[in-house]
């Protein structure tokens, strides 16, 4: 389990913003209701712990400079 800062992936950030799945989900309003992430409880628990024990490089910059990135 990762504890501490996560390394940013430029390729991952770009592909997430231009992916067709994201376009369909955000632009056309096809979203799953909140709380449906527990279809796979093992993965959901892992993701929840990972998010709470690590932080991103960009959130660190926001804390230091108080600017929006």
PyMOL Python script that loads the backbone (N, CA, C, O; Angstrom):
from pymol import cmd

cmd.read_pdbstr("""\
ATOM      1  N   UNK A   1       0.848  -1.186   0.000  1.00  0.00           N
ATOM      2  CA  UNK A   1       0.000   0.000   0.000  1.00  0.00           C
ATOM      3  C   UNK A   1       0.885   1.238   0.000  1.00  0.00           C
ATOM      4  O   UNK A   1       1.858   1.312   0.750  1.00  0.00           O
ATOM      5  N   UNK A   2       0.554   2.188  -0.823  1.00  0.00           N
ATOM      6  CA  UNK A   2       1.324   3.428  -0.947  1.00  0.00           C
ATOM      7  C   UNK A   2       0.961   4.386   0.173  1.00  0.00           C
ATOM      8  O   UNK A   2      -0.215   4.633   0.443  1.00  0.00           O
ATOM      9  N   UNK A   3       1.996   4.926   0.827  1.00  0.00           N
ATOM     10  CA  UNK A   3       1.793   5.958   1.832  1.00  0.00           C
ATOM     11  C   UNK A   3       2.686   7.122   1.453  1.00  0.00           C
ATOM     12  O   UNK A   3       3.892   6.948   1.279  1.00  0.00           O
ATOM     13  N   UNK A   4       2.108   8.308   1.322  1.00  0.00           N
ATOM     14  CA  UNK A   4       2.886   9.482   0.946  1.00  0.00           C
ATOM     15  C   UNK A   4       2.455  10.046  -0.386  1.00  0.00           C
ATOM     16  O   UNK A   4       1.296   9.917  -0.780  1.00  0.00           O
ATOM     17  N   UNK A   5       3.390  10.672  -1.081  1.00  0.00           N
ATOM     18  CA  UNK A   5       3.068  11.370  -2.323  1.00  0.00           C
ATOM     19  C   UNK A   5       3.023  10.403  -3.511  1.00  0.00           C
ATOM     20  O   UNK A   5       3.849   9.496  -3.622  1.00  0.00           O
ATOM     21  N   UNK A   6       2.052  10.612  -4.385  1.00  0.00           N
ATOM     22  CA  UNK A   6       1.932   9.819  -5.617  1.00  0.00           C
ATOM     23  C   UNK A   6       2.679  10.536  -6.733  1.00  0.00           C
ATOM     24  O   UNK A   6       2.676  11.765  -6.801  1.00  0.00           O
ATOM     25  N   UNK A   7       3.316   9.769  -7.603  1.00  0.00           N
ATOM     26  CA  UNK A   7       4.017  10.357  -8.746  1.00  0.00           C
ATOM     27  C   UNK A   7       3.009  10.696  -9.832  1.00  0.00           C
ATOM     28  O   UNK A   7       2.190   9.846 -10.184  1.00  0.00           O
ATOM     29  N   UNK A   8       3.039  11.914 -10.378  1.00  0.00           N
ATOM     30  CA  UNK A   8       2.100  12.261 -11.437  1.00  0.00           C
ATOM     31  C   UNK A   8       2.472  11.582 -12.753  1.00  0.00           C
ATOM     32  O   UNK A   8       3.650  11.432 -13.075  1.00  0.00           O
ATOM     33  N   UNK A   9       1.465  11.179 -13.500  1.00  0.00           N
ATOM     34  CA  UNK A   9       1.662  10.585 -14.809  1.00  0.00           C
ATOM     35  C   UNK A   9       1.035  11.509 -15.854  1.00  0.00           C
ATOM     36  O   UNK A   9      -0.189  11.597 -15.959  1.00  0.00           O
ATOM     37  N   UNK A  10       1.868  12.186 -16.611  1.00  0.00           N
ATOM     38  CA  UNK A  10       1.376  13.127 -17.625  1.00  0.00           C
ATOM     39  C   UNK A  10       0.549  12.396 -18.674  1.00  0.00           C
ATOM     40  O   UNK A  10      -0.503  12.881 -19.090  1.00  0.00           O
ATOM     41  N   UNK A  11       1.027  11.228 -19.103  1.00  0.00           N
ATOM     42  CA  UNK A  11       0.301  10.461 -20.115  1.00  0.00           C
ATOM     43  C   UNK A  11      -1.077  10.040 -19.588  1.00  0.00           C
ATOM     44  O   UNK A  11      -2.064  10.077 -20.323  1.00  0.00           O
ATOM     45  N   UNK A  12      -1.136   9.644 -18.324  1.00  0.00           N
ATOM     46  CA  UNK A  12      -2.408   9.253 -17.729  1.00  0.00           C
ATOM     47  C   UNK A  12      -3.379  10.413 -17.620  1.00  0.00           C
ATOM     48  O   UNK A  12      -4.579  10.246 -17.838  1.00  0.00           O
ATOM     49  N   UNK A  13      -2.861  11.599 -17.281  1.00  0.00           N
ATOM     50  CA  UNK A  13      -3.729  12.776 -17.165  1.00  0.00           C
ATOM     51  C   UNK A  13      -4.311  13.165 -18.522  1.00  0.00           C
ATOM     52  O   UNK A  13      -5.488  13.509 -18.627  1.00  0.00           O
ATOM     53  N   UNK A  14      -3.475  13.109 -19.556  1.00  0.00           N
ATOM     54  CA  UNK A  14      -3.947  13.475 -20.895  1.00  0.00           C
ATOM     55  C   UNK A  14      -4.958  12.459 -21.406  1.00  0.00           C
ATOM     56  O   UNK A  14      -5.999  12.840 -21.940  1.00  0.00           O
ATOM     57  N   UNK A  15      -4.666  11.168 -21.248  1.00  0.00           N
ATOM     58  CA  UNK A  15      -5.573  10.149 -21.757  1.00  0.00           C
ATOM     59  C   UNK A  15      -6.899  10.153 -21.007  1.00  0.00           C
ATOM     60  O   UNK A  15      -7.936   9.833 -21.588  1.00  0.00           O
ATOM     61  N   UNK A  16      -6.881  10.509 -19.736  1.00  0.00           N
ATOM     62  CA  UNK A  16      -8.127  10.574 -18.979  1.00  0.00           C
ATOM     63  C   UNK A  16      -9.012  11.720 -19.460  1.00  0.00           C
ATOM     64  O   UNK A  16     -10.238  11.618 -19.417  1.00  0.00           O
ATOM     65  N   UNK A  17      -8.402  12.801 -19.914  1.00  0.00           N
ATOM     66  CA  UNK A  17      -9.183  13.956 -20.353  1.00  0.00           C
ATOM     67  C   UNK A  17      -9.715  13.822 -21.770  1.00  0.00           C
ATOM     68  O   UNK A  17     -10.694  14.482 -22.119  1.00  0.00           O
ATOM     69  N   UNK A  18      -9.094  12.980 -22.599  1.00  0.00           N
ATOM     70  CA  UNK A  18      -9.542  12.880 -23.986  1.00  0.00           C
ATOM     71  C   UNK A  18     -10.201  11.532 -24.288  1.00  0.00           C
ATOM     72  O   UNK A  18     -10.468  11.221 -25.449  1.00  0.00           O
ATOM     73  N   UNK A  19     -10.462  10.739 -23.259  1.00  0.00           N
ATOM     74  CA  UNK A  19     -11.024   9.414 -23.507  1.00  0.00           C
ATOM     75  C   UNK A  19     -12.514   9.510 -23.871  1.00  0.00           C
ATOM     76  O   UNK A  19     -13.220  10.379 -23.360  1.00  0.00           O
ATOM     77  N   UNK A  20     -12.986   8.631 -24.740  1.00  0.00           N
ATOM     78  CA  UNK A  20     -14.401   8.639 -25.124  1.00  0.00           C
ATOM     79  C   UNK A  20     -15.324   8.312 -23.953  1.00  0.00           C
ATOM     80  O   UNK A  20     -16.423   8.859 -23.860  1.00  0.00           O
ATOM     81  N   UNK A  21     -14.885   7.422 -23.056  1.00  0.00           N
ATOM     82  CA  UNK A  21     -15.717   7.070 -21.902  1.00  0.00           C
ATOM     83  C   UNK A  21     -15.981   8.289 -21.035  1.00  0.00           C
ATOM     84  O   UNK A  21     -17.100   8.482 -20.559  1.00  0.00           O
ATOM     85  N   UNK A  22     -14.953   9.118 -20.823  1.00  0.00           N
ATOM     86  CA  UNK A  22     -15.121  10.314 -20.005  1.00  0.00           C
ATOM     87  C   UNK A  22     -16.050  11.305 -20.700  1.00  0.00           C
ATOM     88  O   UNK A  22     -16.872  11.942 -20.042  1.00  0.00           O
ATOM     89  N   UNK A  23     -15.932  11.443 -22.008  1.00  0.00           N
ATOM     90  CA  UNK A  23     -16.796  12.351 -22.753  1.00  0.00           C
ATOM     91  C   UNK A  23     -18.257  11.937 -22.610  1.00  0.00           C
ATOM     92  O   UNK A  23     -19.126  12.772 -22.361  1.00  0.00           O
ATOM     93  N   UNK A  24     -18.517  10.651 -22.767  1.00  0.00           N
ATOM     94  CA  UNK A  24     -19.891  10.151 -22.662  1.00  0.00           C
ATOM     95  C   UNK A  24     -20.428  10.372 -21.252  1.00  0.00           C
ATOM     96  O   UNK A  24     -21.563  10.816 -21.078  1.00  0.00           O
ATOM     97  N   UNK A  25     -19.622  10.065 -20.259  1.00  0.00           N
ATOM     98  CA  UNK A  25     -20.056  10.167 -18.875  1.00  0.00           C
ATOM     99  C   UNK A  25     -20.318  11.618 -18.466  1.00  0.00           C
ATOM    100  O   UNK A  25     -21.316  11.896 -17.802  1.00  0.00           O
ATOM    101  N   UNK A  26     -19.438  12.544 -18.851  1.00  0.00           N
ATOM    102  CA  UNK A  26     -19.548  13.918 -18.395  1.00  0.00           C
ATOM    103  C   UNK A  26     -20.462  14.768 -19.276  1.00  0.00           C
ATOM    104  O   UNK A  26     -21.279  15.530 -18.760  1.00  0.00           O
ATOM    105  N   UNK A  27     -20.335  14.649 -20.587  1.00  0.00           N
ATOM    106  CA  UNK A  27     -21.068  15.530 -21.489  1.00  0.00           C
ATOM    107  C   UNK A  27     -22.515  15.108 -21.694  1.00  0.00           C
ATOM    108  O   UNK A  27     -23.411  15.951 -21.740  1.00  0.00           O
ATOM    109  N   UNK A  28     -22.741  13.824 -21.815  1.00  0.00           N
ATOM    110  CA  UNK A  28     -24.088  13.363 -22.110  1.00  0.00           C
ATOM    111  C   UNK A  28     -24.897  13.050 -20.849  1.00  0.00           C
ATOM    112  O   UNK A  28     -26.080  12.720 -20.936  1.00  0.00           O
ATOM    113  N   UNK A  29     -24.273  13.151 -19.700  1.00  0.00           N
ATOM    114  CA  UNK A  29     -24.999  12.973 -18.450  1.00  0.00           C
ATOM    115  C   UNK A  29     -25.282  11.529 -18.088  1.00  0.00           C
ATOM    116  O   UNK A  29     -26.214  11.264 -17.329  1.00  0.00           O
ATOM    117  N   UNK A  30     -24.506  10.588 -18.606  1.00  0.00           N
ATOM    118  CA  UNK A  30     -24.693   9.183 -18.270  1.00  0.00           C
ATOM    119  C   UNK A  30     -23.793   8.884 -17.073  1.00  0.00           C
ATOM    120  O   UNK A  30     -22.601   8.620 -17.231  1.00  0.00           O
ATOM    121  N   UNK A  31     -24.373   8.927 -15.885  1.00  0.00           N
ATOM    122  CA  UNK A  31     -23.588   8.724 -14.675  1.00  0.00           C
ATOM    123  C   UNK A  31     -24.243   7.668 -13.807  1.00  0.00           C
ATOM    124  O   UNK A  31     -25.457   7.472 -13.852  1.00  0.00           O
ATOM    125  N   UNK A  32     -23.439   7.005 -13.032  1.00  0.00           N
ATOM    126  CA  UNK A  32     -23.931   5.995 -12.094  1.00  0.00           C
ATOM    127  C   UNK A  32     -24.234   6.704 -10.773  1.00  0.00           C
ATOM    128  O   UNK A  32     -23.468   7.579 -10.367  1.00  0.00           O
ATOM    129  N   UNK A  33     -25.309   6.358 -10.103  1.00  0.00           N
ATOM    130  CA  UNK A  33     -25.611   7.005  -8.825  1.00  0.00           C
ATOM    131  C   UNK A  33     -24.507   6.803  -7.792  1.00  0.00           C
ATOM    132  O   UNK A  33     -23.773   5.815  -7.823  1.00  0.00           O
ATOM    133  N   UNK A  34     -24.413   7.743  -6.899  1.00  0.00           N
ATOM    134  CA  UNK A  34     -23.388   7.709  -5.854  1.00  0.00           C
ATOM    135  C   UNK A  34     -23.609   6.503  -4.946  1.00  0.00           C
ATOM    136  O   UNK A  34     -24.741   6.182  -4.582  1.00  0.00           O
ATOM    137  N   UNK A  35     -22.510   5.841  -4.587  1.00  0.00           N
ATOM    138  CA  UNK A  35     -22.602   4.687  -3.708  1.00  0.00           C
ATOM    139  C   UNK A  35     -22.622   3.362  -4.438  1.00  0.00           C
ATOM    140  O   UNK A  35     -22.664   2.317  -3.788  1.00  0.00           O
ATOM    141  N   UNK A  36     -22.594   3.358  -5.764  1.00  0.00           N
ATOM    142  CA  UNK A  36     -22.595   2.118  -6.532  1.00  0.00           C
ATOM    143  C   UNK A  36     -21.185   1.588  -6.745  1.00  0.00           C
ATOM    144  O   UNK A  36     -20.998   0.645  -7.513  1.00  0.00           O
ATOM    145  N   UNK A  37     -20.183   2.173  -6.080  1.00  0.00           N
ATOM    146  CA  UNK A  37     -18.810   1.744  -6.258  1.00  0.00           C
ATOM    147  C   UNK A  37     -18.467   0.475  -5.502  1.00  0.00           C
ATOM    148  O   UNK A  37     -17.345  -0.019  -5.610  1.00  0.00           O
ATOM    149  N   UNK A  38     -19.399  -0.060  -4.743  1.00  0.00           N
ATOM    150  CA  UNK A  38     -19.130  -1.252  -3.941  1.00  0.00           C
ATOM    151  C   UNK A  38     -19.517  -2.533  -4.664  1.00  0.00           C
ATOM    152  O   UNK A  38     -19.807  -3.537  -4.014  1.00  0.00           O
ATOM    153  N   UNK A  39     -19.528  -2.522  -5.994  1.00  0.00           N
ATOM    154  CA  UNK A  39     -19.803  -3.761  -6.734  1.00  0.00           C
ATOM    155  C   UNK A  39     -18.696  -4.775  -6.472  1.00  0.00           C
ATOM    156  O   UNK A  39     -18.954  -5.976  -6.384  1.00  0.00           O
ATOM    157  N   UNK A  40     -17.471  -4.291  -6.348  1.00  0.00           N
ATOM    158  CA  UNK A  40     -16.333  -5.139  -6.018  1.00  0.00           C
ATOM    159  C   UNK A  40     -15.786  -4.643  -4.679  1.00  0.00           C
ATOM    160  O   UNK A  40     -14.955  -3.734  -4.663  1.00  0.00           O
ATOM    161  N   UNK A  41     -16.227  -5.213  -3.555  1.00  0.00           N
ATOM    162  CA  UNK A  41     -15.870  -4.681  -2.243  1.00  0.00           C
ATOM    163  C   UNK A  41     -14.374  -4.663  -1.965  1.00  0.00           C
ATOM    164  O   UNK A  41     -13.890  -3.745  -1.303  1.00  0.00           O
ATOM    165  N   UNK A  42     -13.631  -5.647  -2.450  1.00  0.00           N
ATOM    166  CA  UNK A  42     -12.194  -5.692  -2.201  1.00  0.00           C
ATOM    167  C   UNK A  42     -11.489  -4.511  -2.866  1.00  0.00           C
ATOM    168  O   UNK A  42     -10.649  -3.853  -2.254  1.00  0.00           O
ATOM    169  N   UNK A  43     -11.841  -4.253  -4.122  1.00  0.00           N
ATOM    170  CA  UNK A  43     -11.240  -3.147  -4.860  1.00  0.00           C
ATOM    171  C   UNK A  43     -11.671  -1.802  -4.280  1.00  0.00           C
ATOM    172  O   UNK A  43     -10.866  -0.876  -4.192  1.00  0.00           O
ATOM    173  N   UNK A  44     -12.927  -1.695  -3.887  1.00  0.00           N
ATOM    174  CA  UNK A  44     -13.435  -0.448  -3.323  1.00  0.00           C
ATOM    175  C   UNK A  44     -12.745  -0.122  -2.006  1.00  0.00           C
ATOM    176  O   UNK A  44     -12.403   1.034  -1.757  1.00  0.00           O
ATOM    177  N   UNK A  45     -12.538  -1.120  -1.167  1.00  0.00           N
ATOM    178  CA  UNK A  45     -11.855  -0.897   0.110  1.00  0.00           C
ATOM    179  C   UNK A  45     -10.403  -0.489  -0.121  1.00  0.00           C
ATOM    180  O   UNK A  45      -9.900   0.412   0.550  1.00  0.00           O
ATOM    181  N   UNK A  46      -9.729  -1.142  -1.060  1.00  0.00           N
ATOM    182  CA  UNK A  46      -8.342  -0.803  -1.385  1.00  0.00           C
ATOM    183  C   UNK A  46      -8.254   0.644  -1.870  1.00  0.00           C
ATOM    184  O   UNK A  46      -7.391   1.398  -1.419  1.00  0.00           O
ATOM    185  N   UNK A  47      -9.136   1.033  -2.779  1.00  0.00           N
ATOM    186  CA  UNK A  47      -9.111   2.388  -3.324  1.00  0.00           C
ATOM    187  C   UNK A  47      -9.374   3.428  -2.250  1.00  0.00           C
ATOM    188  O   UNK A  47      -8.769   4.500  -2.259  1.00  0.00           O
ATOM    189  N   UNK A  48     -10.264   3.123  -1.335  1.00  0.00           N
ATOM    190  CA  UNK A  48     -10.600   4.068  -0.269  1.00  0.00           C
ATOM    191  C   UNK A  48      -9.408   4.278   0.663  1.00  0.00           C
ATOM    192  O   UNK A  48      -9.111   5.411   1.041  1.00  0.00           O
ATOM    193  N   UNK A  49      -8.734   3.212   1.031  1.00  0.00           N
ATOM    194  CA  UNK A  49      -7.556   3.320   1.899  1.00  0.00           C
ATOM    195  C   UNK A  49      -6.419   4.024   1.167  1.00  0.00           C
ATOM    196  O   UNK A  49      -5.720   4.852   1.751  1.00  0.00           O
ATOM    197  N   UNK A  50      -6.233   3.698  -0.109  1.00  0.00           N
ATOM    198  CA  UNK A  50      -5.170   4.316  -0.919  1.00  0.00           C
ATOM    199  C   UNK A  50      -5.365   5.818  -1.006  1.00  0.00           C
ATOM    200  O   UNK A  50      -4.407   6.579  -0.874  1.00  0.00           O
ATOM    201  N   UNK A  51      -6.595   6.247  -1.225  1.00  0.00           N
ATOM    202  CA  UNK A  51      -6.880   7.675  -1.347  1.00  0.00           C
ATOM    203  C   UNK A  51      -6.640   8.405  -0.037  1.00  0.00           C
ATOM    204  O   UNK A  51      -6.233   9.566  -0.046  1.00  0.00           O
ATOM    205  N   UNK A  52      -6.886   7.745   1.096  1.00  0.00           N
ATOM    206  CA  UNK A  52      -6.705   8.395   2.392  1.00  0.00           C
ATOM    207  C   UNK A  52      -5.266   8.389   2.881  1.00  0.00           C
ATOM    208  O   UNK A  52      -4.906   9.229   3.706  1.00  0.00           O
ATOM    209  N   UNK A  53      -4.431   7.475   2.405  1.00  0.00           N
ATOM    210  CA  UNK A  53      -3.051   7.397   2.884  1.00  0.00           C
ATOM    211  C   UNK A  53      -2.053   8.038   1.947  1.00  0.00           C
ATOM    212  O   UNK A  53      -0.874   8.130   2.291  1.00  0.00           O
ATOM    213  N   UNK A  54      -2.474   8.486   0.777  1.00  0.00           N
ATOM    214  CA  UNK A  54      -1.550   9.119  -0.160  1.00  0.00           C
ATOM    215  C   UNK A  54      -2.156  10.428  -0.657  1.00  0.00           C
ATOM    216  O   UNK A  54      -3.360  10.655  -0.532  1.00  0.00           O
ATOM    217  N   UNK A  55      -1.312  11.278  -1.218  1.00  0.00           N
ATOM    218  CA  UNK A  55      -1.782  12.549  -1.752  1.00  0.00           C
ATOM    219  C   UNK A  55      -1.053  12.832  -3.050  1.00  0.00           C
ATOM    220  O   UNK A  55       0.027  12.297  -3.300  1.00  0.00           O
ATOM    221  N   UNK A  56      -1.653  13.680  -3.873  1.00  0.00           N
ATOM    222  CA  UNK A  56      -1.075  13.928  -5.189  1.00  0.00           C
ATOM    223  C   UNK A  56      -0.107  15.102  -5.149  1.00  0.00           C
ATOM    224  O   UNK A  56      -0.127  15.927  -4.236  1.00  0.00           O
ATOM    225  N   UNK A  57       0.724  15.146  -6.152  1.00  0.00           N
ATOM    226  CA  UNK A  57       1.682  16.227  -6.323  1.00  0.00           C
ATOM    227  C   UNK A  57       0.955  17.553  -6.505  1.00  0.00           C
ATOM    228  O   UNK A  57       1.398  18.582  -5.994  1.00  0.00           O
ATOM    229  N   UNK A  58      -0.161  17.533  -7.233  1.00  0.00           N
ATOM    230  CA  UNK A  58      -0.902  18.757  -7.528  1.00  0.00           C
ATOM    231  C   UNK A  58      -1.570  19.315  -6.281  1.00  0.00           C
ATOM    232  O   UNK A  58      -1.642  20.534  -6.125  1.00  0.00           O
ATOM    233  N   UNK A  59      -2.060  18.460  -5.391  1.00  0.00           N
ATOM    234  CA  UNK A  59      -2.655  18.965  -4.147  1.00  0.00           C
ATOM    235  C   UNK A  59      -1.581  19.588  -3.257  1.00  0.00           C
ATOM    236  O   UNK A  59      -1.862  20.533  -2.521  1.00  0.00           O
ATOM    237  N   UNK A  60      -0.366  19.072  -3.316  1.00  0.00           N
ATOM    238  CA  UNK A  60       0.750  19.653  -2.564  1.00  0.00           C
ATOM    239  C   UNK A  60       1.060  21.055  -3.087  1.00  0.00           C
ATOM    240  O   UNK A  60       1.295  21.972  -2.300  1.00  0.00           O
ATOM    241  N   UNK A  61       1.062  21.225  -4.410  1.00  0.00           N
ATOM    242  CA  UNK A  61       1.297  22.552  -4.989  1.00  0.00           C
ATOM    243  C   UNK A  61       0.189  23.526  -4.612  1.00  0.00           C
ATOM    244  O   UNK A  61       0.453  24.699  -4.347  1.00  0.00           O
ATOM    245  N   UNK A  62      -1.045  23.047  -4.587  1.00  0.00           N
ATOM    246  CA  UNK A  62      -2.157  23.913  -4.197  1.00  0.00           C
ATOM    247  C   UNK A  62      -2.012  24.378  -2.761  1.00  0.00           C
ATOM    248  O   UNK A  62      -2.302  25.532  -2.449  1.00  0.00           O
ATOM    249  N   UNK A  63      -1.567  23.495  -1.887  1.00  0.00           N
ATOM    250  CA  UNK A  63      -1.361  23.882  -0.497  1.00  0.00           C
ATOM    251  C   UNK A  63      -0.235  24.904  -0.354  1.00  0.00           C
ATOM    252  O   UNK A  63      -0.338  25.841   0.437  1.00  0.00           O
ATOM    253  N   UNK A  64       0.836  24.722  -1.119  1.00  0.00           N
ATOM    254  CA  UNK A  64       1.986  25.611  -1.010  1.00  0.00           C
ATOM    255  C   UNK A  64       1.720  26.994  -1.600  1.00  0.00           C
ATOM    256  O   UNK A  64       2.094  28.003  -1.003  1.00  0.00           O
ATOM    257  N   UNK A  65       1.083  27.048  -2.757  1.00  0.00           N
ATOM    258  CA  UNK A  65       0.919  28.311  -3.458  1.00  0.00           C
ATOM    259  C   UNK A  65      -0.502  28.854  -3.425  1.00  0.00           C
ATOM    260  O   UNK A  65      -0.712  30.029  -3.724  1.00  0.00           O
ATOM    261  N   UNK A  66      -1.463  28.044  -3.076  1.00  0.00           N
ATOM    262  CA  UNK A  66      -2.846  28.505  -2.993  1.00  0.00           C
ATOM    263  C   UNK A  66      -3.449  28.867  -4.338  1.00  0.00           C
ATOM    264  O   UNK A  66      -4.423  29.618  -4.396  1.00  0.00           O
ATOM    265  N   UNK A  67      -2.891  28.351  -5.408  1.00  0.00           N
ATOM    266  CA  UNK A  67      -3.390  28.667  -6.749  1.00  0.00           C
ATOM    267  C   UNK A  67      -4.154  27.482  -7.325  1.00  0.00           C
ATOM    268  O   UNK A  67      -3.980  26.341  -6.897  1.00  0.00           O
ATOM    269  N   UNK A  68      -5.000  27.778  -8.301  1.00  0.00           N
ATOM    270  CA  UNK A  68      -5.721  26.728  -8.989  1.00  0.00           C
ATOM    271  C   UNK A  68      -4.893  26.249 -10.176  1.00  0.00           C
ATOM    272  O   UNK A  68      -4.394  27.049 -10.967  1.00  0.00           O
ATOM    273  N   UNK A  69      -4.755  24.916 -10.287  1.00  0.00           N
ATOM    274  CA  UNK A  69      -4.010  24.338 -11.400  1.00  0.00           C
ATOM    275  C   UNK A  69      -4.938  23.575 -12.271  1.00  0.00           C
ATOM    276  O   UNK A  69      -4.514  23.002 -13.274  1.00  0.00           O
TER     277      UNK A  69
END
""", "prot")
cmd.dss("prot")
cmd.show_as("cartoon", "prot")
cmd.util.cbc("prot")
cmd.orient("prot")
